[in-house]
Amino acid sequence: MLNKINISPGRQKLIVYLVLAVVTLAVFWQVNHYDFINFDDPGYITENSRIQSGITAGRISLGFQHKIC
């Protein structure tokens, strides 16, 4: 039989979180060199007065609302 490694549950969670963070950074690191695409970024991001005015709780909740125009 294989011997089990005795690691506390808290430490196991920490290891999983660190591995997930490293894998996520490794996968998405390349996008650090990309610019915004210009399909809808100007209207929704770079020229949006709600985004330019800063982060508030109200602004965060807007991001989760679905509005049909």
N, CA, C and O atoms as a CHARMM CRD file, in Angstrom:
* protein
*
  276
    1    1 MET  N      0.82800  -1.19000   0.00000 PROA 1      0.00000
    2    1 MET  CA     0.00000   0.00000   0.00000 PROA 1      0.00000
    3    1 MET  C      0.86900   1.24900   0.00000 PROA 1      0.00000
    4    1 MET  O      1.98600   1.26800   0.51700 PROA 1      0.00000
    5    2 LEU  N      0.31700   2.26800  -0.59000 PROA 2      0.00000
    6    2 LEU  CA     1.02400   3.53800  -0.59900 PROA 2      0.00000
    7    2 LEU  C      0.77900   4.27600   0.70100 PROA 2      0.00000
    8    2 LEU  O     -0.32300   4.24600   1.24800 PROA 2      0.00000
    9    3 ASN  N      1.79100   4.92400   1.18200 PROA 3      0.00000
   10    3 ASN  CA     1.64600   5.74000   2.37500 PROA 3      0.00000
   11    3 ASN  C      0.97200   7.06100   2.01300 PROA 3      0.00000
   12    3 ASN  O      1.31300   7.68600   1.00900 PROA 3      0.00000
   13    4 LYS  N      0.02500   7.47300   2.82800 PROA 4      0.00000
   14    4 LYS  CA    -0.63400   8.74700   2.60500 PROA 4      0.00000
   15    4 LYS  C      0.20700   9.87200   3.19000 PROA 4      0.00000
   16    4 LYS  O      0.86000   9.70900   4.22100 PROA 4      0.00000
   17    5 ILE  N      0.18100  10.99400   2.52700 PROA 5      0.00000
   18    5 ILE  CA     0.86500  12.17900   3.04300 PROA 5      0.00000
   19    5 ILE  C     -0.09600  12.86300   3.99900 PROA 5      0.00000
   20    5 ILE  O     -1.23900  13.15500   3.64500 PROA 5      0.00000
   21    6 ASN  N      0.37000  13.11400   5.19800 PROA 6      0.00000
   22    6 ASN  CA    -0.48100  13.74300   6.20100 PROA 6      0.00000
   23    6 ASN  C     -0.35900  15.26200   6.10800 PROA 6      0.00000
   24    6 ASN  O      0.58700  15.86500   6.61300 PROA 6      0.00000
   25    7 ILE  N     -1.33500  15.84900   5.45300 PROA 7      0.00000
   26    7 ILE  CA    -1.40200  17.29800   5.32400 PROA 7      0.00000
   27    7 ILE  C     -2.75500  17.72500   5.86700 PROA 7      0.00000
   28    7 ILE  O     -3.77800  17.11200   5.56300 PROA 7      0.00000
   29    8 SER  N     -2.75300  18.77000   6.66700 PROA 8      0.00000
   30    8 SER  CA    -3.99800  19.24800   7.26100 PROA 8      0.00000
   31    8 SER  C     -4.94500  19.74900   6.16000 PROA 8      0.00000
   32    8 SER  O     -4.49000  20.18800   5.10400 PROA 8      0.00000
   33    9 PRO  N     -6.25500  19.68300   6.40500 PROA 9      0.00000
   34    9 PRO  CA    -7.21600  20.15800   5.39500 PROA 9      0.00000
   35    9 PRO  C     -7.01200  21.62600   5.01300 PROA 9      0.00000
   36    9 PRO  O     -7.19800  21.99800   3.85500 PROA 9      0.00000
   37   10 GLY  N     -6.63600  22.44400   5.96900 PROA 10     0.00000
   38   10 GLY  CA    -6.37100  23.84900   5.65900 PROA 10     0.00000
   39   10 GLY  C     -5.20000  24.01600   4.71300 PROA 10     0.00000
   40   10 GLY  O     -5.24000  24.84500   3.80400 PROA 10     0.00000
   41   11 ARG  N     -4.16800  23.23700   4.92400 PROA 11     0.00000
   42   11 ARG  CA    -2.98800  23.30200   4.06300 PROA 11     0.00000
   43   11 ARG  C     -3.30100  22.73100   2.67600 PROA 11     0.00000
   44   11 ARG  O     -2.77900  23.21000   1.66900 PROA 11     0.00000
   45   12 GLN  N     -4.15700  21.70200   2.63300 PROA 12     0.00000
   46   12 GLN  CA    -4.57700  21.13700   1.34600 PROA 12     0.00000
   47   12 GLN  C     -5.30600  22.19400   0.51700 PROA 12     0.00000
   48   12 GLN  O     -5.05700  22.32900  -0.68000 PROA 12     0.00000
   49   13 LYS  N     -6.20300  22.93900   1.15300 PROA 13     0.00000
   50   13 LYS  CA    -6.91800  24.00300   0.44900 PROA 13     0.00000
   51   13 LYS  C     -5.94800  25.05300  -0.07200 PROA 13     0.00000
   52   13 LYS  O     -6.06900  25.51000  -1.20800 PROA 13     0.00000
   53   14 LEU  N     -4.98700  25.43300   0.76200 PROA 14     0.00000
   54   14 LEU  CA    -4.00100  26.42500   0.35000 PROA 14     0.00000
   55   14 LEU  C     -3.22300  25.95200  -0.87300 PROA 14     0.00000
   56   14 LEU  O     -2.98300  26.73500  -1.79300 PROA 14     0.00000
   57   15 ILE  N     -2.83200  24.70000  -0.89500 PROA 15     0.00000
   58   15 ILE  CA    -2.08800  24.14600  -2.03100 PROA 15     0.00000
   59   15 ILE  C     -2.94800  24.17800  -3.29000 PROA 15     0.00000
   60   15 ILE  O     -2.46800  24.54300  -4.36300 PROA 15     0.00000
   61   16 VAL  N     -4.21300  23.79700  -3.16200 PROA 16     0.00000
   62   16 VAL  CA    -5.11500  23.81700  -4.31600 PROA 16     0.00000
   63   16 VAL  C     -5.28500  25.24200  -4.82700 PROA 16     0.00000
   64   16 VAL  O     -5.24000  25.47000  -6.03500 PROA 16     0.00000
   65   17 TYR  N     -5.47900  26.20300  -3.92900 PROA 17     0.00000
   66   17 TYR  CA    -5.63600  27.60500  -4.33700 PROA 17     0.00000
   67   17 TYR  C     -4.38700  28.10600  -5.05500 PROA 17     0.00000
   68   17 TYR  O     -4.48800  28.78500  -6.07700 PROA 17     0.00000
   69   18 LEU  N     -3.23000  27.78100  -4.53300 PROA 18     0.00000
   70   18 LEU  CA    -1.98900  28.22700  -5.16200 PROA 18     0.00000
   71   18 LEU  C     -1.80200  27.60500  -6.54200 PROA 18     0.00000
   72   18 LEU  O     -1.39100  28.28900  -7.47900 PROA 18     0.00000
   73   19 VAL  N     -2.10100  26.31300  -6.67200 PROA 19     0.00000
   74   19 VAL  CA    -1.97600  25.64700  -7.96800 PROA 19     0.00000
   75   19 VAL  C     -2.93900  26.26800  -8.97100 PROA 19     0.00000
   76   19 VAL  O     -2.56200  26.51700 -10.11600 PROA 19     0.00000
   77   20 LEU  N     -4.18600  26.52200  -8.55300 PROA 20     0.00000
   78   20 LEU  CA    -5.15200  27.15100  -9.44900 PROA 20     0.00000
   79   20 LEU  C     -4.70400  28.54900  -9.86600 PROA 20     0.00000
   80   20 LEU  O     -4.85100  28.92600 -11.02800 PROA 20     0.00000
   81   21 ALA  N     -4.16800  29.30800  -8.93800 PROA 21     0.00000
   82   21 ALA  CA    -3.69700  30.65700  -9.25900 PROA 21     0.00000
   83   21 ALA  C     -2.54000  30.60500 -10.25500 PROA 21     0.00000
   84   21 ALA  O     -2.51500  31.38100 -11.21000 PROA 21     0.00000
   85   22 VAL  N     -1.59200  29.70900 -10.04500 PROA 22     0.00000
   86   22 VAL  CA    -0.44200  29.59800 -10.93700 PROA 22     0.00000
   87   22 VAL  C     -0.87700  29.15300 -12.33000 PROA 22     0.00000
   88   22 VAL  O     -0.40300  29.69100 -13.33000 PROA 22     0.00000
   89   23 VAL  N     -1.77600  28.17600 -12.39800 PROA 23     0.00000
   90   23 VAL  CA    -2.25400  27.70200 -13.69600 PROA 23     0.00000
   91   23 VAL  C     -3.00900  28.80900 -14.42100 PROA 23     0.00000
   92   23 VAL  O     -2.81800  29.00000 -15.62200 PROA 23     0.00000
   93   24 THR  N     -3.86100  29.53800 -13.71100 PROA 24     0.00000
   94   24 THR  CA    -4.60700  30.63400 -14.32100 PROA 24     0.00000
   95   24 THR  C     -3.66600  31.70900 -14.84600 PROA 24     0.00000
   96   24 THR  O     -3.84200  32.19100 -15.96500 PROA 24     0.00000
   97   25 LEU  N     -2.67900  32.08800 -14.06200 PROA 25     0.00000
   98   25 LEU  CA    -1.70600  33.09000 -14.52000 PROA 25     0.00000
   99   25 LEU  C     -0.92100  32.58800 -15.72700 PROA 25     0.00000
  100   25 LEU  O     -0.65500  33.35300 -16.65300 PROA 25     0.00000
  101   26 ALA  N     -0.55100  31.31900 -15.72500 PROA 26     0.00000
  102   26 ALA  CA     0.20500  30.76400 -16.84400 PROA 26     0.00000
  103   26 ALA  C     -0.61500  30.77900 -18.13200 PROA 26     0.00000
  104   26 ALA  O     -0.08500  31.07100 -19.20500 PROA 26     0.00000
  105   27 VAL  N     -1.89300  30.46800 -18.02700 PROA 27     0.00000
  106   27 VAL  CA    -2.74200  30.42700 -19.21600 PROA 27     0.00000
  107   27 VAL  C     -3.01100  31.82800 -19.76000 PROA 27     0.00000
  108   27 VAL  O     -2.96700  32.04000 -20.97200 PROA 27     0.00000
  109   28 PHE  N     -3.28500  32.77600 -18.88200 PROA 28     0.00000
  110   28 PHE  CA    -3.69000  34.10000 -19.32500 PROA 28     0.00000
  111   28 PHE  C     -2.55400  35.12000 -19.36800 PROA 28     0.00000
  112   28 PHE  O     -2.80700  36.28400 -19.67600 PROA 28     0.00000
  113   29 TRP  N     -1.33200  34.73800 -19.07600 PROA 29     0.00000
  114   29 TRP  CA    -0.22300  35.68100 -19.05200 PROA 29     0.00000
  115   29 TRP  C     -0.01400  36.35000 -20.40600 PROA 29     0.00000
  116   29 TRP  O      0.35000  37.52400 -20.47100 PROA 29     0.00000
  117   30 GLN  N     -0.24500  35.60300 -21.49000 PROA 30     0.00000
  118   30 GLN  CA     0.00100  36.13400 -22.83000 PROA 30     0.00000
  119   30 GLN  C     -0.91200  37.31000 -23.17700 PROA 30     0.00000
  120   30 GLN  O     -0.53700  38.14400 -24.00100 PROA 30     0.00000
  121   31 VAL  N     -2.08500  37.40100 -22.58100 PROA 31     0.00000
  122   31 VAL  CA    -2.98600  38.50500 -22.91000 PROA 31     0.00000
  123   31 VAL  C     -2.49800  39.82700 -22.33900 PROA 31     0.00000
  124   31 VAL  O     -3.04500  40.88000 -22.66900 PROA 31     0.00000
  125   32 ASN  N     -1.50100  39.79200 -21.50900 PROA 32     0.00000
  126   32 ASN  CA    -0.90800  41.00100 -20.95500 PROA 32     0.00000
  127   32 ASN  C     -0.37100  41.91400 -22.06300 PROA 32     0.00000
  128   32 ASN  O     -0.27400  43.12800 -21.88300 PROA 32     0.00000
  129   33 HSD  N     -0.02800  41.32700 -23.19600 PROA 33     0.00000
  130   33 HSD  CA     0.57700  42.09200 -24.29000 PROA 33     0.00000
  131   33 HSD  C     -0.43900  42.53100 -25.33600 PROA 33     0.00000
  132   33 HSD  O     -0.06400  43.19700 -26.30100 PROA 33     0.00000
  133   34 TYR  N     -1.70000  42.18400 -25.17800 PROA 34     0.00000
  134   34 TYR  CA    -2.72800  42.51800 -26.16700 PROA 34     0.00000
  135   34 TYR  C     -3.38900  43.84700 -25.83300 PROA 34     0.00000
  136   34 TYR  O     -3.48800  44.22800 -24.66700 PROA 34     0.00000
  137   35 ASP  N     -3.83600  44.54000 -26.85600 PROA 35     0.00000
  138   35 ASP  CA    -4.59400  45.77000 -26.68200 PROA 35     0.00000
  139   35 ASP  C     -6.08500  45.43800 -26.66200 PROA 35     0.00000
  140   35 ASP  O     -6.48700  44.31000 -26.95000 PROA 35     0.00000
  141   36 PHE  N     -6.89000  46.43000 -26.32000 PROA 36     0.00000
  142   36 PHE  CA    -8.33600  46.26200 -26.43100 PROA 36     0.00000
  143   36 PHE  C     -8.69100  46.03700 -27.88900 PROA 36     0.00000
  144   36 PHE  O     -8.04800  46.58200 -28.78600 PROA 36     0.00000
  145   37 ILE  N     -9.71800  45.23100 -28.12200 PROA 37     0.00000
  146   37 ILE  CA   -10.24300  45.13600 -29.47400 PROA 37     0.00000
  147   37 ILE  C    -11.29100  46.23300 -29.63000 PROA 37     0.00000
  148   37 ILE  O    -11.93000  46.62300 -28.65300 PROA 37     0.00000
  149   38 ASN  N    -11.46300  46.71200 -30.80300 PROA 38     0.00000
  150   38 ASN  CA   -12.30600  47.88300 -30.99800 PROA 38     0.00000
  151   38 ASN  C    -13.71600  47.56500 -31.48000 PROA 38     0.00000
  152   38 ASN  O    -14.35800  48.42600 -32.08200 PROA 38     0.00000
  153   39 PHE  N    -14.21500  46.36500 -31.23500 PROA 39     0.00000
  154   39 PHE  CA   -15.58600  46.06400 -31.61800 PROA 39     0.00000
  155   39 PHE  C    -16.56400  46.83900 -30.74300 PROA 39     0.00000
  156   39 PHE  O    -17.42500  47.55400 -31.25500 PROA 39     0.00000
  157   40 ASP  N    -16.43600  46.70200 -29.44200 PROA 40     0.00000
  158   40 ASP  CA   -17.36800  47.38300 -28.54500 PROA 40     0.00000
  159   40 ASP  C    -16.67700  48.01600 -27.33600 PROA 40     0.00000
  160   40 ASP  O    -17.34700  48.59200 -26.47900 PROA 40     0.00000
  161   41 ASP  N    -15.37100  47.92000 -27.25600 PROA 41     0.00000
  162   41 ASP  CA   -14.66000  48.46500 -26.10200 PROA 41     0.00000
  163   41 ASP  C    -14.81800  49.97300 -25.93900 PROA 41     0.00000
  164   41 ASP  O    -15.01600  50.43000 -24.81300 PROA 41     0.00000
  165   42 PRO  N    -14.74000  50.76600 -27.00600 PROA 42     0.00000
  166   42 PRO  CA   -14.88800  52.20900 -26.78300 PROA 42     0.00000
  167   42 PRO  C    -16.22500  52.57100 -26.14000 PROA 42     0.00000
  168   42 PRO  O    -16.26000  53.35900 -25.19500 PROA 42     0.00000
  169   43 GLY  N    -17.31000  52.01500 -26.63300 PROA 43     0.00000
  170   43 GLY  CA   -18.61700  52.36600 -26.09600 PROA 43     0.00000
  171   43 GLY  C    -18.89000  51.80100 -24.71900 PROA 43     0.00000
  172   43 GLY  O    -19.55400  52.43800 -23.90000 PROA 43     0.00000
  173   44 TYR  N    -18.38100  50.60800 -24.46100 PROA 44     0.00000
  174   44 TYR  CA   -18.68200  49.95700 -23.18700 PROA 44     0.00000
  175   44 TYR  C    -17.61900  50.17300 -22.11700 PROA 44     0.00000
  176   44 TYR  O    -17.91300  50.04700 -20.92800 PROA 44     0.00000
  177   45 ILE  N    -16.40000  50.49400 -22.51300 PROA 45     0.00000
  178   45 ILE  CA   -15.32800  50.57200 -21.51400 PROA 45     0.00000
  179   45 ILE  C    -14.60200  51.90800 -21.53900 PROA 45     0.00000
  180   45 ILE  O    -14.70600  52.68400 -20.58900 PROA 45     0.00000
  181   46 THR  N    -13.87200  52.18600 -22.60800 PROA 46     0.00000
  182   46 THR  CA   -12.97100  53.33900 -22.58400 PROA 46     0.00000
  183   46 THR  C    -13.69000  54.68200 -22.63900 PROA 46     0.00000
  184   46 THR  O    -13.14100  55.68100 -22.17500 PROA 46     0.00000
  185   47 GLU  N    -14.90200  54.73500 -23.19200 PROA 47     0.00000
  186   47 GLU  CA   -15.65000  55.99300 -23.24300 PROA 47     0.00000
  187   47 GLU  C    -16.87200  55.98100 -22.32700 PROA 47     0.00000
  188   47 GLU  O    -17.72700  56.86200 -22.42700 PROA 47     0.00000
  189   48 ASN  N    -16.96200  55.01600 -21.45700 PROA 48     0.00000
  190   48 ASN  CA   -18.12100  54.87300 -20.58200 PROA 48     0.00000
  191   48 ASN  C    -17.91600  55.71500 -19.32200 PROA 48     0.00000
  192   48 ASN  O    -16.98700  55.47400 -18.55100 PROA 48     0.00000
  193   49 SER  N    -18.78800  56.70400 -19.11900 PROA 49     0.00000
  194   49 SER  CA   -18.63700  57.60700 -17.97400 PROA 49     0.00000
  195   49 SER  C    -18.82900  56.87400 -16.64700 PROA 49     0.00000
  196   49 SER  O    -18.24000  57.26200 -15.63800 PROA 49     0.00000
  197   50 ARG  N    -19.64200  55.82300 -16.63500 PROA 50     0.00000
  198   50 ARG  CA   -19.84100  55.06400 -15.39600 PROA 50     0.00000
  199   50 ARG  C    -18.55100  54.36500 -14.96800 PROA 50     0.00000
  200   50 ARG  O    -18.25200  54.28300 -13.77700 PROA 50     0.00000
  201   51 ILE  N    -17.80500  53.87200 -15.91900 PROA 51     0.00000
  202   51 ILE  CA   -16.55000  53.19100 -15.60100 PROA 51     0.00000
  203   51 ILE  C    -15.47000  54.20900 -15.24800 PROA 51     0.00000
  204   51 ILE  O    -14.69000  53.99100 -14.32000 PROA 51     0.00000
  205   52 GLN  N    -15.42100  55.30000 -15.97000 PROA 52     0.00000
  206   52 GLN  CA   -14.39500  56.31200 -15.73200 PROA 52     0.00000
  207   52 GLN  C    -14.56500  57.00600 -14.38600 PROA 52     0.00000
  208   52 GLN  O    -13.59900  57.55100 -13.85400 PROA 52     0.00000
  209   53 SER  N    -15.78000  56.99600 -13.82100 PROA 53     0.00000
  210   53 SER  CA   -16.00300  57.69400 -12.55500 PROA 53     0.00000
  211   53 SER  C    -15.57400  56.88500 -11.33300 PROA 53     0.00000
  212   53 SER  O    -15.61400  57.40200 -10.21700 PROA 53     0.00000
  213   54 GLY  N    -15.16800  55.63400 -11.51400 PROA 54     0.00000
  214   54 GLY  CA   -14.63800  54.85000 -10.40200 PROA 54     0.00000
  215   54 GLY  C    -15.53600  53.71000  -9.98200 PROA 54     0.00000
  216   54 GLY  O    -16.64400  53.53600 -10.48900 PROA 54     0.00000
  217   55 ILE  N    -15.02300  52.93300  -9.03400 PROA 55     0.00000
  218   55 ILE  CA   -15.72300  51.73800  -8.56200 PROA 55     0.00000
  219   55 ILE  C    -16.48600  52.06400  -7.28200 PROA 55     0.00000
  220   55 ILE  O    -15.92600  52.58300  -6.31600 PROA 55     0.00000
  221   56 THR  N    -17.77900  51.74500  -7.30000 PROA 56     0.00000
  222   56 THR  CA   -18.61600  51.84600  -6.11300 PROA 56     0.00000
  223   56 THR  C    -19.48400  50.58700  -6.05200 PROA 56     0.00000
  224   56 THR  O    -19.53200  49.81700  -7.01100 PROA 56     0.00000
  225   57 ALA  N    -20.16100  50.38300  -4.93600 PROA 57     0.00000
  226   57 ALA  CA   -21.03700  49.21800  -4.81200 PROA 57     0.00000
  227   57 ALA  C    -22.14700  49.27000  -5.85500 PROA 57     0.00000
  228   57 ALA  O    -22.52200  48.24400  -6.42300 PROA 57     0.00000
  229   58 GLY  N    -22.66800  50.46000  -6.10400 PROA 58     0.00000
  230   58 GLY  CA   -23.70900  50.60900  -7.11800 PROA 58     0.00000
  231   58 GLY  C    -23.22200  50.26800  -8.50800 PROA 58     0.00000
  232   58 GLY  O    -23.95100  49.65400  -9.28800 PROA 58     0.00000
  233   59 ARG  N    -22.00400  50.65700  -8.83000 PROA 59     0.00000
  234   59 ARG  CA   -21.43000  50.36200 -10.13900 PROA 59     0.00000
  235   59 ARG  C    -21.18500  48.86300 -10.30200 PROA 59     0.00000
  236   59 ARG  O    -21.38500  48.31800 -11.38800 PROA 59     0.00000
  237   60 ILE  N    -20.75800  48.19800  -9.23900 PROA 60     0.00000
  238   60 ILE  CA   -20.54000  46.75600  -9.30100 PROA 60     0.00000
  239   60 ILE  C    -21.86100  46.04100  -9.55300 PROA 60     0.00000
  240   60 ILE  O    -21.91200  45.09200 -10.33600 PROA 60     0.00000
  241   61 SER  N    -22.92900  46.48600  -8.90000 PROA 61     0.00000
  242   61 SER  CA   -24.22700  45.84200  -9.11200 PROA 61     0.00000
  243   61 SER  C    -24.72600  46.04400 -10.54000 PROA 61     0.00000
  244   61 SER  O    -25.43700  45.18500 -11.06200 PROA 61     0.00000
  245   62 LEU  N    -24.37500  47.14900 -11.18200 PROA 62     0.00000
  246   62 LEU  CA   -24.74500  47.35300 -12.57600 PROA 62     0.00000
  247   62 LEU  C    -24.16200  46.28600 -13.49100 PROA 62     0.00000
  248   62 LEU  O    -24.77200  45.90800 -14.49100 PROA 62     0.00000
  249   63 GLY  N    -22.99500  45.81400 -13.14200 PROA 63     0.00000
  250   63 GLY  CA   -22.34200  44.79200 -13.94200 PROA 63     0.00000
  251   63 GLY  C    -23.07200  43.46800 -13.93900 PROA 63     0.00000
  252   63 GLY  O    -22.86400  42.64900 -14.83400 PROA 63     0.00000
  253   64 PHE  N    -23.92200  43.23900 -12.95200 PROA 64     0.00000
  254   64 PHE  CA   -24.64600  41.98300 -12.84700 PROA 64     0.00000
  255   64 PHE  C    -26.10200  42.10500 -13.27800 PROA 64     0.00000
  256   64 PHE  O    -26.85800  41.13900 -13.17500 PROA 64     0.00000
  257   65 GLN  N    -26.50200  43.27100 -13.75500 PROA 65     0.00000
  258   65 GLN  CA   -27.88200  43.45700 -14.20700 PROA 65     0.00000
  259   65 GLN  C    -27.96400  43.19300 -15.70400 PROA 65     0.00000
  260   65 GLN  O    -27.03700  43.47000 -16.46600 PROA 65     0.00000
  261   66 HSD  N    -29.10700  42.65000 -16.09000 PROA 66     0.00000
  262   66 HSD  CA   -29.34300  42.38400 -17.50600 PROA 66     0.00000
  263   66 HSD  C    -30.45000  43.30800 -17.97600 PROA 66     0.00000
  264   66 HSD  O    -31.58200  43.23900 -17.49800 PROA 66     0.00000
  265   67 LYS  N    -30.11300  44.15900 -18.90400 PROA 67     0.00000
  266   67 LYS  CA   -31.09500  45.09400 -19.43500 PROA 67     0.00000
  267   67 LYS  C    -31.23500  44.85800 -20.93100 PROA 67     0.00000
  268   67 LYS  O    -30.24400  44.74500 -21.65400 PROA 67     0.00000
  269   68 ILE  N    -32.46600  44.78600 -21.37700 PROA 68     0.00000
  270   68 ILE  CA   -32.72100  44.64800 -22.80300 PROA 68     0.00000
  271   68 ILE  C    -33.06800  46.02800 -23.33100 PROA 68     0.00000
  272   68 ILE  O    -34.02100  46.65500 -22.86800 PROA 68     0.00000
  273   69 CYS  N    -32.30200  46.49800 -24.29100 PROA 69     0.00000
  274   69 CYS  CA   -32.52900  47.83900 -24.84500 PROA 69     0.00000
  275   69 CYS  C    -33.58700  47.80800 -25.91200 PROA 69     0.00000
  276   69 CYS  O    -33.91000  48.84500 -26.49100 PROA 69     0.00000
